[in-house]
Amino acid sequence: MNKPYLLIAGGAYYPSVDTGDWIGCFSTIEEAREQIEYIDHPQFFIRGKMKGQLKSNHITYKIGDMEFDWYHIEDLREWAE
């Protein structure tokens, strides 16, 4: 198997029932990880005594031109056993 690392990603909590979440296969896990850019979405308090302090932070993942809520890299060799 030349490219055993399958990168999948989605915008909903659960994966699709078909191959719609599949991004692509890669030769190494490092190559698959290089496709992913982490994007922080911090929210700050805008008033009160905590104004300006971090309220929460949500991370999304940019792969290519699209942004996703989750991703997973599967080693298809292990999955096929």
C-alpha positions as CSV (number, residue, x, y, z in Angstrom):
1,M,0.0,0.0,0.0
2,N,1.8,3.2,-1.2
3,K,-0.3,5.7,0.6
4,P,-1.8,4.1,3.7
5,Y,-2.7,7.2,5.7
6,L,-6.2,8.4,5.1
7,L,-7.1,11.9,6.2
8,I,-10.7,12.5,6.8
9,A,-12.4,15.7,8.1
10,G,-15.9,17.1,8.6
11,G,-18.0,20.0,9.6
12,A,-20.5,18.1,11.7
13,Y,-20.0,16.2,14.9
14,Y,-20.5,12.8,13.2
15,P,-18.8,11.6,10.0
16,S,-20.7,11.2,6.8
17,V,-22.1,7.7,6.0
18,D,-20.2,7.6,2.7
19,T,-16.8,8.9,1.6
20,G,-17.8,12.5,1.6
21,D,-15.4,13.2,4.5
22,W,-12.4,11.7,2.8
23,I,-9.7,14.3,2.0
24,G,-7.0,12.0,0.6
25,C,-4.4,9.4,1.2
26,F,-0.7,10.1,2.0
27,S,2.5,8.2,2.1
28,T,3.4,9.2,5.7
29,I,1.5,10.4,8.7
30,E,3.7,13.5,8.7
31,E,2.6,14.2,5.1
32,A,-1.0,13.9,6.2
33,R,-0.5,16.2,9.2
34,E,1.2,18.8,7.0
35,Q,-2.2,19.3,5.2
36,I,-3.8,20.6,8.5
37,E,-3.7,24.2,9.6
38,Y,-5.0,24.9,13.1
39,I,-7.1,28.1,13.4
40,D,-8.0,29.6,16.8
41,H,-11.3,31.3,17.3
42,P,-11.0,33.1,20.7
43,Q,-13.9,34.8,22.3
44,F,-13.3,37.5,24.9
45,F,-15.5,39.1,27.5
46,I,-16.6,42.4,26.1
47,R,-17.9,44.1,29.3
48,G,-17.8,43.8,33.1
49,K,-14.8,43.2,35.3
50,M,-13.5,40.4,33.1
51,K,-13.6,42.6,29.9
52,G,-10.7,41.7,27.6
53,Q,-10.1,38.3,29.2
54,L,-10.4,35.0,27.3
55,K,-13.9,33.6,27.6
56,S,-13.5,30.5,25.4
57,N,-11.5,29.3,22.5
58,H,-12.7,27.1,19.6
59,I,-10.3,25.5,17.2
60,T,-11.1,24.6,13.6
61,Y,-8.9,22.9,11.0
62,K,-8.2,24.3,7.6
63,I,-7.3,21.8,4.9
64,G,-6.9,23.2,1.5
65,D,-9.5,25.9,1.0
66,M,-12.0,24.5,3.5
67,E,-12.4,24.7,7.2
68,F,-13.5,21.7,9.4
69,D,-14.6,21.1,12.9
70,W,-12.7,17.8,13.2
71,Y,-10.2,15.6,11.5
72,H,-8.8,12.1,11.8
73,I,-5.9,10.2,10.2
74,E,-6.4,6.5,9.8
75,D,-3.6,4.0,9.0
76,L,-5.5,1.8,6.6
77,R,-3.0,-1.0,7.1
78,E,-4.2,-1.3,10.7
79,W,-7.9,-0.8,9.8
80,A,-7.7,-3.6,7.2
81,E,-6.5,-6.2,9.7
